[in-house]
Amino acid sequence: MDEPGSQQVLRLSTRVIGDITVVRLCGEIDILTATPLSVRLDGLTAGPRPELVLDLRSVTFIDCSGLAALCRARNRMRIRGGRLRLVTSSPSILRLLRLTDLAHAFEVYPRLSDALARTPGKAGILSPAAG
């Protein structure tokens, strides 16, 4: 997703752990990177009962188009009976989820190991801290 000459760069890597696909995102999820990200996530969520963890710990910025890409992936997962988890402890991302009233739409974990646990966690924000 890196474009020559673009200041907005999003790097993506995937790996499979058991039956869970982990997508590590590094950089910015914004109007320039959200569409290619959505295309990639569409491919990863195409099958029945997809299991996907989005590791956002190295995401430095996310805007409304980035949030839309995450919501699209979440909706595709729900339709297919899958599960989407986010990994982040970034105060700015957590605050953005709270401010947009999306905090309880996602399972959010501070550590990858927690997100990979077999038992579904309670969907929601990590901390009720004010933002």
The first five atom37 places (N, CA, C, CB, O) and aatype in JSON, in Angstrom:
{
  "aatype": [12, 3, 6, 14, 7, 15, 5, 5, 19, 10, 1, 10, 15, 16, 1, 19, 9, 7, 3, 9, 16, 19, 19, 1, 10, 4, 7, 6, 9, 3, 9, 10, 16, 0, 16, 14, 10, 15, 19, 1, 10, 3, 7, 10, 16, 0, 7, 14, 1, 14, 6, 10, 19, 10, 3, 10, 1, 15, 19, 16, 13, 9, 3, 4, 15, 7, 10, 0, 0, 10, 4, 1, 0, 1, 2, 1, 12, 1, 9, 1, 7, 7, 1, 10, 1, 10, 19, 16, 15, 15, 14, 15, 9, 10, 1, 10, 10, 1, 10, 16, 3, 10, 0, 8, 0, 13, 6, 19, 18, 14, 1, 10, 15, 3, 0, 10, 0, 1, 16, 14, 7, 11, 0, 7, 9, 10, 15, 14, 0, 0, 7],
  "atom_mask": [
    [1, 1, 1, 1, 1],
    [1, 1, 1, 1, 1],
    [1, 1, 1, 1, 1],
    [1, 1, 1, 1, 1],
    [1, 1, 1, 0, 1],
    [1, 1, 1, 1, 1],
    [1, 1, 1, 1, 1],
    [1, 1, 1, 1, 1],
    [1, 1, 1, 1, 1],
    [1, 1, 1, 1, 1],
    [1, 1, 1, 1, 1],
    [1, 1, 1, 1, 1],
    [1, 1, 1, 1, 1],
    [1, 1, 1, 1, 1],
    [1, 1, 1, 1, 1],
    [1, 1, 1, 1, 1],
    [1, 1, 1, 1, 1],
    [1, 1, 1, 0, 1],
    [1, 1, 1, 1, 1],
    [1, 1, 1, 1, 1],
    [1, 1, 1, 1, 1],
    [1, 1, 1, 1, 1],
    [1, 1, 1, 1, 1],
    [1, 1, 1, 1, 1],
    [1, 1, 1, 1, 1],
    [1, 1, 1, 1, 1],
    [1, 1, 1, 0, 1],
    [1, 1, 1, 1, 1],
    [1, 1, 1, 1, 1],
    [1, 1, 1, 1, 1],
    [1, 1, 1, 1, 1],
    [1, 1, 1, 1, 1],
    [1, 1, 1, 1, 1],
    [1, 1, 1, 1, 1],
    [1, 1, 1, 1, 1],
    [1, 1, 1, 1, 1],
    [1, 1, 1, 1, 1],
    [1, 1, 1, 1, 1],
    [1, 1, 1, 1, 1],
    [1, 1, 1, 1, 1],
    [1, 1, 1, 1, 1],
    [1, 1, 1, 1, 1],
    [1, 1, 1, 0, 1],
    [1, 1, 1, 1, 1],
    [1, 1, 1, 1, 1],
    [1, 1, 1, 1, 1],
    [1, 1, 1, 0, 1],
    [1, 1, 1, 1, 1],
    [1, 1, 1, 1, 1],
    [1, 1, 1, 1, 1],
    [1, 1, 1, 1, 1],
    [1, 1, 1, 1, 1],
    [1, 1, 1, 1, 1],
    [1, 1, 1, 1, 1],
    [1, 1, 1, 1, 1],
    [1, 1, 1, 1, 1],
    [1, 1, 1, 1, 1],
    [1, 1, 1, 1, 1],
    [1, 1, 1, 1, 1],
    [1, 1, 1, 1, 1],
    [1, 1, 1, 1, 1],
    [1, 1, 1, 1, 1],
    [1, 1, 1, 1, 1],
    [1, 1, 1, 1, 1],
    [1, 1, 1, 1, 1],
    [1, 1, 1, 0, 1],
    [1, 1, 1, 1, 1],
    [1, 1, 1, 1, 1],
    [1, 1, 1, 1, 1],
    [1, 1, 1, 1, 1],
    [1, 1, 1, 1, 1],
    [1, 1, 1, 1, 1],
    [1, 1, 1, 1, 1],
    [1, 1, 1, 1, 1],
    [1, 1, 1, 1, 1],
    [1, 1, 1, 1, 1],
    [1, 1, 1, 1, 1],
    [1, 1, 1, 1, 1],
    [1, 1, 1, 1, 1],
    [1, 1, 1, 1, 1],
    [1, 1, 1, 0, 1],
    [1, 1, 1, 0, 1],
    [1, 1, 1, 1, 1],
    [1, 1, 1, 1, 1],
    [1, 1, 1, 1, 1],
    [1, 1, 1, 1, 1],
    [1, 1, 1, 1, 1],
    [1, 1, 1, 1, 1],
    [1, 1, 1, 1, 1],
    [1, 1, 1, 1, 1],
    [1, 1, 1, 1, 1],
    [1, 1, 1, 1, 1],
    [1, 1, 1, 1, 1],
    [1, 1, 1, 1, 1],
    [1, 1, 1, 1, 1],
    [1, 1, 1, 1, 1],
    [1, 1, 1, 1, 1],
    [1, 1, 1, 1, 1],
    [1, 1, 1, 1, 1],
    [1, 1, 1, 1, 1],
    [1, 1, 1, 1, 1],
    [1, 1, 1, 1, 1],
    [1, 1, 1, 1, 1],
    [1, 1, 1, 1, 1],
    [1, 1, 1, 1, 1],
    [1, 1, 1, 1, 1],
    [1, 1, 1, 1, 1],
    [1, 1, 1, 1, 1],
    [1, 1, 1, 1, 1],
    [1, 1, 1, 1, 1],
    [1, 1, 1, 1, 1],
    [1, 1, 1, 1, 1],
    [1, 1, 1, 1, 1],
    [1, 1, 1, 1, 1],
    [1, 1, 1, 1, 1],
    [1, 1, 1, 1, 1],
    [1, 1, 1, 1, 1],
    [1, 1, 1, 1, 1],
    [1, 1, 1, 1, 1],
    [1, 1, 1, 1, 1],
    [1, 1, 1, 0, 1],
    [1, 1, 1, 1, 1],
    [1, 1, 1, 1, 1],
    [1, 1, 1, 0, 1],
    [1, 1, 1, 1, 1],
    [1, 1, 1, 1, 1],
    [1, 1, 1, 1, 1],
    [1, 1, 1, 1, 1],
    [1, 1, 1, 1, 1],
    [1, 1, 1, 1, 1],
    [1, 1, 1, 0, 1]
  ],
  "atom_positions": [
    [[0.8, -1.18, 0.0], [0.0, 0.0, 0.0], [0.85, 1.25, 0.0], [-0.92, 0.0, 1.17], [0.32, 2.36, 0.01]],
    [[2.13, 1.09, -0.01], [3.02, 2.24, -0.09], [2.98, 2.78, -1.51], [4.47, 1.87, 0.32], [3.13, 2.04, -2.48]],
    [[2.78, 4.08, -1.63], [2.76, 4.71, -2.94], [3.96, 5.62, -3.05], [1.44, 5.5, -3.17], [4.23, 6.42, -2.15]],
    [[4.7, 5.52, -4.16], [5.86, 6.4, -4.33], [5.43, 7.86, -4.25], [6.56, 6.12, -5.68], [4.46, 8.28, -4.87]],
    [[6.18, 8.63, -3.47], [5.88, 10.05, -3.36], [4.77, 10.39, -2.38], [0.0, 0.0, 0.0], [4.49, 11.56, -2.15]],
    [[4.14, 9.38, -1.8], [3.06, 9.62, -0.86], [3.61, 9.75, 0.55], [2.02, 8.49, -0.93], [4.46, 8.97, 0.97]],
    [[3.13, 10.75, 1.28], [3.52, 10.89, 2.66], [2.71, 9.96, 3.55], [3.37, 12.34, 3.12], [3.16, 9.57, 4.62]],
    [[1.5, 9.6, 3.11], [0.65, 8.71, 3.87], [1.0, 7.28, 3.47], [-0.85, 9.01, 3.62], [0.74, 6.85, 2.34]],
    [[1.58, 6.55, 4.4], [2.03, 5.2, 4.12], [1.38, 4.25, 5.13], [3.57, 5.09, 4.18], [1.34, 4.53, 6.33]],
    [[0.88, 3.15, 4.63], [0.35, 2.1, 5.49], [0.99, 0.79, 5.06], [-1.21, 2.02, 5.41], [0.85, 0.37, 3.91]],
    [[1.68, 0.17, 5.97], [2.27, -1.13, 5.7], [1.41, -2.19, 6.37], [3.74, -1.21, 6.2], [0.9, -1.99, 7.48]],
    [[1.25, -3.3, 5.69], [0.39, -4.36, 6.16], [1.12, -5.69, 6.03], [-0.95, -4.39, 5.39], [1.72, -5.97, 4.99]],
    [[1.07, -6.49, 7.07], [1.61, -7.84, 6.98], [0.59, -8.79, 7.61], [3.01, -7.96, 7.68], [-0.1, -8.44, 8.56]],
    [[0.52, -9.98, 7.06], [-0.41, -10.97, 7.58], [0.33, -12.25, 7.96], [-1.52, -11.28, 6.55], [1.35, -12.6, 7.37]],
    [[-0.22, -12.91, 8.95], [0.25, -14.24, 9.31], [-0.94, -14.99, 9.89], [1.44, -14.18, 10.33], [-1.89, -14.39, 10.39]],
    [[-0.86, -16.29, 9.8], [-1.94, -17.14, 10.31], [-1.43, -17.87, 11.54], [-2.43, -18.14, 9.22], [-0.37, -18.49, 11.52]],
    [[-2.2, -17.78, 12.61], [-1.9, -18.48, 13.85], [-3.1, -19.38, 14.14], [-1.61, -17.47, 15.05], [-4.16, -18.9, 14.53]],
    [[-2.92, -20.67, 13.94], [-4.05, -21.59, 14.04], [-5.03, -21.29, 12.93], [0.0, 0.0, 0.0], [-4.69, -21.39, 11.75]],
    [[-6.25, -20.94, 13.3], [-7.25, -20.58, 12.29], [-7.55, -19.08, 12.31], [-8.55, -21.37, 12.53], [-8.55, -18.63, 11.76]],
    [[-6.66, -18.32, 12.94], [-6.85, -16.87, 13.06], [-5.85, -16.15, 12.17], [-6.71, -16.41, 14.53], [-4.65, -16.43, 12.22]],
    [[-6.34, -15.23, 11.36], [-5.47, -14.39, 10.55], [-5.18, -13.11, 11.32], [-6.11, -14.08, 9.17], [-6.09, -12.4, 11.72]],
    [[-3.89, -12.83, 11.51], [-3.47, -11.62, 12.2], [-2.93, -10.66, 11.15], [-2.38, -11.93, 13.29], [-2.03, -11.0, 10.39]],
    [[-3.49, -9.47, 11.12], [-3.06, -8.42, 10.2], [-2.41, -7.33, 11.02], [-4.26, -7.87, 9.35], [-3.07, -6.68, 11.84]],
    [[-1.13, -7.12, 10.8], [-0.4, -6.06, 11.5], [-0.35, -4.84, 10.59], [1.05, -6.52, 11.91], [0.14, -4.92, 9.46]],
    [[-0.84, -3.72, 11.09], [-0.86, -2.48, 10.32], [0.12, -1.5, 10.94], [-2.29, -1.88, 10.28], [0.17, -1.34, 12.16]],
    [[0.89, -0.84, 10.08], [1.88, 0.14, 10.53], [1.72, 1.4, 9.69], [3.35, -0.41, 10.41], [1.76, 1.33, 8.46]],
    [[1.53, 2.54, 10.33], [1.44, 3.8, 9.61], [0.09, 4.45, 9.81], [0.0, 0.0, 0.0], [-0.5, 4.38, 10.89]],
    [[-0.4, 5.09, 8.76], [-1.62, 5.88, 8.82], [-2.75, 5.2, 8.05], [-1.37, 7.27, 8.26], [-2.56, 4.69, 6.95]],
    [[-3.94, 5.21, 8.67], [-5.14, 4.73, 7.99], [-6.0, 5.96, 7.76], [-5.92, 3.61, 8.84], [-6.66, 6.46, 8.67]],
    [[-5.96, 6.44, 6.52], [-6.65, 7.69, 6.19], [-7.31, 7.57, 4.83], [-5.66, 8.88, 6.22], [-7.42, 6.47, 4.28]],
    [[-7.73, 8.68, 4.29], [-8.46, 8.69, 3.03], [-7.66, 8.07, 1.87], [-8.85, 10.11, 2.67], [-8.24, 7.51, 0.95]],
    [[-6.34, 8.16, 1.93], [-5.51, 7.6, 0.87], [-5.25, 6.1, 1.04], [-4.2, 8.33, 0.81], [-5.01, 5.4, 0.06]],
    [[-5.28, 5.62, 2.26], [-4.94, 4.21, 2.5], [-6.14, 3.34, 2.84], [-3.93, 4.11, 3.6], [-6.03, 2.11, 2.81]],
    [[-7.28, 3.95, 3.16], [-8.44, 3.18, 3.6], [-9.01, 2.29, 2.49], [-9.52, 4.13, 4.09], [-9.4, 1.16, 2.76]],
    [[-9.05, 2.78, 1.26], [-9.62, 1.97, 0.18], [-8.78, 0.73, -0.11], [-9.74, 2.8, -1.09], [-9.34, -0.37, -0.17]],
    [[-7.45, 0.85, -0.28], [-6.67, -0.38, -0.48], [-6.73, -1.3, 0.74], [-5.21, -0.03, -0.78], [-6.69, -2.53, 0.59]],
    [[-6.83, -0.73, 1.94], [-6.98, -1.57, 3.13], [-8.29, -2.34, 3.08], [-6.9, -0.71, 4.41], [-8.33, -3.53, 3.37]],
    [[-9.38, -1.66, 2.71], [-10.68, -2.32, 2.62], [-10.66, -3.46, 1.61], [-11.76, -1.31, 2.23], [-11.23, -4.52, 1.87]],
    [[-10.02, -3.24, 0.48], [-9.92, -4.29, -0.54], [-9.2, -5.51, 0.04], [-9.17, -3.78, -1.81], [-9.64, -6.64, -0.15]],
    [[-8.11, -5.27, 0.74], [-7.35, -6.38, 1.35], [-8.17, -7.09, 2.42], [-6.04, -5.86, 1.95], [-8.18, -8.32, 2.49]],
    [[-8.86, -6.32, 3.26], [-9.69, -6.92, 4.31], [-10.88, -7.66, 3.72], [-10.17, -5.85, 5.29], [-11.3, -8.68, 4.27]],
    [[-11.44, -7.16, 2.61], [-12.52, -7.88, 1.94], [-12.06, -9.28, 1.54], [-13.0, -7.1, 0.69], [-12.8, -10.26, 1.7]],
    [[-10.85, -9.37, 1.01], [-10.31, -10.68, 0.63], [-10.14, -11.59, 1.83], [0.0, 0.0, 0.0], [-10.39, -12.79, 1.74]],
    [[-9.71, -11.04, 2.95], [-9.47, -11.84, 4.14], [-10.76, -12.24, 4.85], [-8.59, -11.09, 5.1], [-10.76, -13.17, 5.66]],
    [[-11.85, -11.55, 4.56], [-13.12, -11.85, 5.21], [-14.13, -12.49, 4.26], [-13.72, -10.59, 5.81], [-15.33, -12.5, 4.54]],
    [[-13.66, -13.0, 3.14], [-14.57, -13.52, 2.11], [-15.17, -14.88, 2.46], [-13.83, -13.63, 0.8], [-16.28, -15.19, 2.04]],
    [[-14.46, -15.69, 3.22], [-14.93, -17.04, 3.52], [-15.91, -17.08, 4.67], [0.0, 0.0, 0.0], [-16.18, -16.07, 5.32]],
    [[-16.45, -18.28, 4.92], [-17.36, -18.44, 6.05], [-16.59, -18.44, 7.37], [-18.17, -19.75, 5.91], [-15.49, -18.98, 7.45]],
    [[-17.18, -17.84, 8.4], [-16.66, -17.81, 9.77], [-15.2, -17.35, 9.86], [-16.78, -19.17, 10.38], [-14.38, -18.02, 10.5]],
    [[-14.88, -16.24, 9.24], [-13.49, -15.76, 9.3], [-13.12, -15.32, 10.71], [-13.29, -14.6, 8.31], [-13.95, -14.78, 11.45]],
    [[-11.89, -15.54, 11.07], [-11.33, -15.11, 12.35], [-10.2, -14.14, 12.03], [-10.82, -16.34, 13.22], [-9.21, -14.52, 11.41]],
    [[-10.35, -12.89, 12.44], [-9.4, -11.87, 12.06], [-9.04, -11.01, 13.27], [-9.97, -11.0, 10.93], [-9.9, -10.56, 14.02]],
    [[-7.73, -10.79, 13.44], [-7.23, -9.88, 14.46], [-6.49, -8.77, 13.73], [-6.3, -10.61, 15.5], [-5.56, -9.03, 12.97]],
    [[-6.89, -7.53, 13.98], [-6.2, -6.38, 13.41], [-5.31, -5.78, 14.5], [-7.2, -5.33, 12.84], [-5.81, -5.23, 15.48]],
    [[-4.01, -5.88, 14.29], [-3.04, -5.35, 15.24], [-2.75, -3.91, 14.87], [-1.73, -6.2, 15.26], [-2.03, -3.64, 13.9]],
    [[-3.3, -2.98, 15.63], [-3.2, -1.55, 15.36], [-2.14, -0.87, 16.22], [-4.54, -0.88, 15.57], [-2.08, 0.36, 16.26]],
    [[-1.32, -1.64, 16.91], [-0.36, -1.04, 17.84], [0.65, -0.12, 17.16], [0.37, -2.12, 18.58], [1.21, 0.75, 17.82]],
    [[0.89, -0.3, 15.86], [1.84, 0.56, 15.14], [1.14, 1.55, 14.21], [2.81, -0.29, 14.34], [1.77, 2.15, 13.35]],
    [[-0.16, 1.72, 14.39], [-0.9, 2.72, 13.62], [-0.71, 4.07, 14.29], [-2.43, 2.36, 13.51], [-0.98, 4.22, 15.49]],
    [[-0.23, 5.04, 13.52], [0.07, 6.35, 14.07], [-1.05, 7.37, 13.9], [1.31, 6.88, 13.43], [-1.06, 8.41, 14.55]],
    [[-2.01, 7.05, 13.03], [-3.11, 7.98, 12.76], [-4.24, 7.2, 12.12], [-2.65, 9.15, 11.83], [-4.01, 6.29, 11.32]],
    [[-5.47, 7.57, 12.48], [-6.64, 7.0, 11.82], [-7.7, 8.1, 11.73], [-7.19, 5.73, 12.59], [-7.95, 8.81, 12.7]],
    [[-8.32, 8.21, 10.55], [-9.37, 9.22, 10.37], [-10.7, 8.52, 10.13], [-9.03, 10.18, 9.19], [-10.81, 7.3, 10.29]],
    [[-11.72, 9.29, 9.74], [-13.06, 8.72, 9.58], [-13.1, 7.68, 8.46], [-14.07, 9.82, 9.29], [-13.87, 6.73, 8.55]],
    [[-12.31, 7.84, 7.41], [-12.3, 6.82, 6.35], [-11.63, 5.55, 6.85], [-11.58, 7.35, 5.09], [-12.0, 4.45, 6.43]],
    [[-10.67, 5.68, 7.74], [-10.07, 4.51, 8.37], [-11.06, 3.78, 9.26], [0.0, 0.0, 0.0], [-11.13, 2.56, 9.26]],
    [[-11.81, 4.56, 10.03], [-12.86, 3.96, 10.87], [-13.91, 3.26, 10.01], [-13.53, 5.03, 11.74], [-14.4, 2.19, 10.37]],
    [[-14.23, 3.86, 8.88], [-15.2, 3.23, 7.96], [-14.68, 1.89, 7.46], [-15.51, 4.16, 6.77], [-15.45, 0.94, 7.33]],
    [[-13.39, 1.8, 7.16], [-12.79, 0.54, 6.72], [-12.89, -0.52, 7.81], [-11.33, 0.74, 6.3], [-13.17, -1.68, 7.53]],
    [[-12.64, -0.12, 9.07], [-12.76, -1.06, 10.19], [-14.21, -1.52, 10.36], [-12.25, -0.41, 11.49], [-14.47, -2.7, 10.61]],
    [[-15.15, -0.58, 10.24], [-16.57, -0.93, 10.37], [-17.02, -1.86, 9.25], [-17.43, 0.34, 10.37], [-17.79, -2.79, 9.47]],
    [[-16.54, -1.6, 8.04], [-16.87, -2.47, 6.91], [-16.4, -3.89, 7.19], [-16.24, -1.94, 5.6], [-17.14, -4.85, 6.97]],
    [[-15.16, -4.02, 7.66], [-14.62, -5.36, 7.98], [-15.46, -6.01, 9.08], [-13.13, -5.26, 8.4], [-15.78, -7.2, 9.0]],
    [[-15.8, -5.24, 10.1], [-16.62, -5.78, 11.2], [-17.97, -6.27, 10.68], [-16.83, -4.71, 12.29], [-18.41, -7.36, 11.05]],
    [[-18.61, -5.49, 9.83], [-19.92, -5.89, 9.3], [-19.81, -7.15, 8.44], [-20.52, -4.75, 8.47], [-20.67, -8.03, 8.52]],
    [[-18.77, -7.25, 7.64], [-18.56, -8.45, 6.81], [-18.33, -9.68, 7.7], [-17.35, -8.25, 5.86], [-18.81, -10.77, 7.4]],
    [[-17.61, -9.49, 8.78], [-17.34, -10.59, 9.7], [-18.65, -11.07, 10.34], [-16.33, -10.17, 10.78], [-18.9, -12.27, 10.42]],
    [[-19.45, -10.14, 10.78], [-20.71, -10.51, 11.45], [-21.64, -11.26, 10.5], [-21.42, -9.26, 11.98], [-22.26, -12.25, 10.89]],
    [[-21.73, -10.8, 9.27], [-22.6, -11.45, 8.28], [-22.15, -12.89, 8.05], [-22.59, -10.68, 6.96], [-22.98, -13.78, 7.85]],
    [[-20.85, -13.12, 8.07], [-20.28, -14.44, 7.79], [-20.08, -15.29, 9.04], [-18.96, -14.29, 7.07], [-19.52, -16.39, 8.97]],
    [[-20.53, -14.8, 10.18], [-20.42, -15.55, 11.42], [-19.01, -15.59, 11.98], [0.0, 0.0, 0.0], [-18.67, -16.49, 12.74]],
    [[-18.2, -14.61, 11.62], [-16.82, -14.57, 12.08], [-16.63, -13.66, 13.28], [0.0, 0.0, 0.0], [-17.59, -13.2, 13.91]],
    [[-15.39, -13.43, 13.57], [-15.03, -12.62, 14.73], [-13.87, -11.7, 14.37], [-14.65, -13.53, 15.94], [-12.85, -12.14, 13.84]],
    [[-14.03, -10.42, 14.68], [-13.0, -9.42, 14.44], [-12.57, -8.84, 15.78], [-13.51, -8.3, 13.49], [-13.4, -8.44, 16.6]],
    [[-11.26, -8.8, 15.99], [-10.71, -8.22, 17.21], [-9.67, -7.17, 16.84], [-10.08, -9.31, 18.12], [-8.96, -7.31, 15.85]],
    [[-9.6, -6.13, 17.64], [-8.6, -5.07, 17.46], [-7.61, -5.14, 18.61], [-9.26, -3.66, 17.38], [-7.98, -5.4, 19.75]],
    [[-6.34, -4.9, 18.29], [-5.31, -4.83, 19.32], [-4.74, -3.42, 19.3], [-4.19, -5.9, 19.09], [-4.12, -3.0, 18.33]],
    [[-4.97, -2.69, 20.39], [-4.4, -1.35, 20.53], [-4.51, -0.91, 21.97], [-5.12, -0.33, 19.59], [-5.43, -1.28, 22.69]],
    [[-3.56, -0.12, 22.37], [-3.66, 0.58, 23.65], [-3.39, 2.06, 23.42], [-2.67, -0.02, 24.7], [-3.14, 2.81, 24.37]],
    [[-3.44, 2.48, 22.17], [-3.19, 3.87, 21.79], [-4.29, 4.77, 22.36], [-3.11, 4.02, 20.26], [-5.46, 4.58, 22.04]],
    [[-3.92, 5.72, 23.19], [-4.92, 6.64, 23.74], [-5.73, 7.36, 22.65], [-4.25, 7.67, 24.64], [-6.93, 7.56, 22.8]],
    [[-5.07, 7.74, 21.55], [-5.79, 8.48, 20.51], [-6.79, 7.59, 19.77], [-4.79, 9.09, 19.5], [-7.88, 8.04, 19.44]],
    [[-6.43, 6.34, 19.52], [-7.37, 5.43, 18.84], [-8.52, 5.08, 19.77], [-6.65, 4.14, 18.37], [-9.68, 5.07, 19.35]],
    [[-8.22, 4.8, 21.03], [-9.28, 4.48, 21.99], [-10.22, 5.67, 22.18], [-8.67, 4.07, 23.35], [-11.44, 5.5, 22.27]],
    [[-9.66, 6.86, 22.23], [-10.48, 8.07, 22.36], [-11.37, 8.25, 21.13], [-9.59, 9.32, 22.56], [-12.55, 8.57, 21.26]],
    [[-10.81, 8.04, 19.96], [-11.58, 8.17, 18.72], [-12.75, 7.17, 18.71], [-10.68, 7.94, 17.49], [-13.86, 7.52, 18.31]],
    [[-12.51, 5.95, 19.15], [-13.58, 4.96, 19.22], [-14.68, 5.4, 20.2], [-13.02, 3.59, 19.65], [-15.86, 5.23, 19.92]],
    [[-14.28, 5.96, 21.31], [-15.27, 6.46, 22.28], [-16.05, 7.63, 21.72], [-14.57, 6.87, 23.59], [-17.28, 7.66, 21.81]],
    [[-15.35, 8.61, 21.13], [-16.0, 9.82, 20.64], [-16.96, 9.55, 19.49], [-14.96, 10.83, 20.19], [-17.95, 10.26, 19.32]],
    [[-16.68, 8.52, 18.71], [-17.55, 8.18, 17.58], [-18.61, 7.15, 17.97], [-16.72, 7.65, 16.42], [-19.36, 6.68, 17.12]],
    [[-18.66, 6.82, 19.25], [-19.62, 5.85, 19.78], [-19.44, 4.46, 19.15], [-21.05, 6.34, 19.53], [-20.39, 3.7, 19.03]],
    [[-18.19, 4.14, 18.77], [-17.87, 2.82, 18.22], [-17.14, 1.94, 19.23], [-17.03, 2.98, 16.95], [-16.74, 0.82, 18.91]],
    [[-16.96, 2.45, 20.43], [-16.19, 1.72, 21.43], [-16.74, 0.33, 21.7], [-16.15, 2.51, 22.73], [-15.97, -0.61, 21.92]],
    [[-18.04, 0.19, 21.68], [-18.64, -1.1, 22.0], [-18.97, -1.93, 20.77], [-19.89, -0.89, 22.82], [-19.55, -3.01, 20.87]],
    [[-18.6, -1.43, 19.62], [-18.84, -2.16, 18.37], [-17.72, -3.17, 18.1], [-18.96, -1.18, 17.21], [-17.89, -4.08, 17.28]],
    [[-16.59, -3.02, 18.78], [-15.43, -3.86, 18.54], [-14.96, -4.52, 19.83], [-14.29, -3.05, 17.92], [-15.12, -3.98, 20.92]],
    [[-14.37, -5.7, 19.68], [-13.61, -6.3, 20.77], [-12.23, -5.65, 20.7], [-13.54, -7.89, 20.67], [-11.55, -5.76, 19.68]],
    [[-11.81, -4.98, 21.77], [-10.53, -4.28, 21.79], [-9.67, -4.85, 22.91], [-10.73, -2.73, 21.96], [-10.11, -4.97, 24.05]],
    [[-8.44, -5.19, 22.56], [-7.52, -5.78, 23.52], [-6.2, -5.0, 23.52], [-7.27, -7.28, 23.19], [-5.8, -4.47, 22.48]],
    [[-5.53, -4.94, 24.67], [-4.25, -4.23, 24.73], [-3.08, -5.07, 24.21], [-3.97, -3.79, 26.14], [-2.07, -4.52, 23.78]],
    [[-3.22, -6.4, 24.26], [-2.13, -7.3, 23.87], [-2.61, -8.31, 22.83], [-1.55, -8.03, 25.1], [-3.76, -8.74, 22.85]],
    [[-1.71, -8.67, 21.94], [-2.04, -9.66, 20.92], [-2.42, -10.99, 21.55], [-0.85, -9.85, 19.97], [-3.35, -11.65, 21.08]],
    [[-1.73, -11.39, 22.59], [-2.02, -12.67, 23.23], [-3.46, -12.71, 23.75], [-1.04, -12.94, 24.39], [-4.11, -13.75, 23.69]],
    [[-3.96, -11.59, 24.26], [-5.35, -11.53, 24.72], [-6.32, -11.67, 23.56], [-5.61, -10.21, 25.46], [-7.34, -12.35, 23.67]],
    [[-6.02, -11.03, 22.45], [-6.89, -11.09, 21.28], [-6.93, -12.49, 20.66], [-6.44, -10.08, 20.23], [-7.92, -12.88, 20.06]],
    [[-5.84, -13.23, 20.82], [-5.76, -14.57, 20.24], [-6.42, -15.62, 21.11], [-4.33, -14.95, 20.01], [-6.56, -16.77, 20.68]],
    [[-6.82, -15.28, 22.31], [-7.47, -16.23, 23.2], [-8.74, -16.78, 22.56], [-7.81, -15.56, 24.55], [-9.46, -16.07, 21.86]],
    [[-8.99, -18.04, 22.8], [-10.15, -18.71, 22.17], [-11.49, -18.2, 22.69], [-10.06, -20.2, 22.4], [-12.47, -18.2, 21.95]],
    [[-11.54, -17.78, 23.93], [-12.8, -17.34, 24.52], [-13.12, -15.93, 24.07], [-12.73, -17.41, 26.05], [-12.31, -15.02, 24.26]],
    [[-14.29, -15.74, 23.46], [-14.65, -14.38, 23.05], [-14.69, -13.45, 24.25], [-16.01, -14.37, 22.33], [-15.24, -13.78, 25.3]],
    [[-14.08, -12.3, 24.06], [-14.09, -11.29, 25.12], [-15.34, -10.44, 25.02], [0.0, 0.0, 0.0], [-16.08, -10.52, 24.03]],
    [[-15.56, -9.66, 26.02], [-16.68, -8.72, 25.99], [-16.3, -7.59, 25.04], [-17.01, -8.18, 27.42], [-15.28, -6.94, 25.22]],
    [[-17.13, -7.36, 24.04], [-16.86, -6.28, 23.1], [-16.86, -4.97, 23.84], [-17.89, -6.26, 21.96], [-17.73, -4.72, 24.69]],
    [[-15.91, -4.14, 23.53], [-15.93, -2.83, 24.15], [-14.55, -2.24, 24.33], [0.0, 0.0, 0.0], [-13.53, -2.82, 23.95]],
    [[-14.55, -1.1, 24.9], [-13.34, -0.3, 25.05], [-12.53, -0.84, 26.23], [-13.69, 1.19, 25.25], [-13.08, -1.43, 27.16]],
    [[-11.24, -0.61, 26.17], [-10.33, -1.09, 27.21], [-10.53, -0.37, 28.53], [-8.89, -0.94, 26.76], [-10.55, -1.0, 29.59]],
    [[-10.67, 0.92, 28.49], [-10.68, 1.7, 29.71], [-11.7, 2.82, 29.59], [-9.29, 2.27, 30.01], [-11.81, 3.45, 28.54]],
    [[-12.44, 3.06, 30.64], [-13.42, 4.14, 30.59], [-12.8, 5.51, 30.8], [-14.48, 3.91, 31.61], [-13.51, 6.48, 31.07]],
    [[-11.49, 5.6, 30.69], [-10.8, 6.87, 30.94], [-11.37, 7.98, 30.08], [-9.3, 6.72, 30.67], [-11.74, 7.77, 28.93]],
    [[-11.42, 9.13, 30.63], [-11.94, 10.29, 29.9], [-11.0, 10.66, 28.79], [-12.14, 11.49, 30.85], [-9.78, 10.47, 28.89]],
    [[-11.56, 11.18, 27.71], [-10.68, 11.53, 26.6], [-10.97, 12.79, 25.97], [0.0, 0.0, 0.0], [-10.29, 13.17, 25.03]]
  ]
}
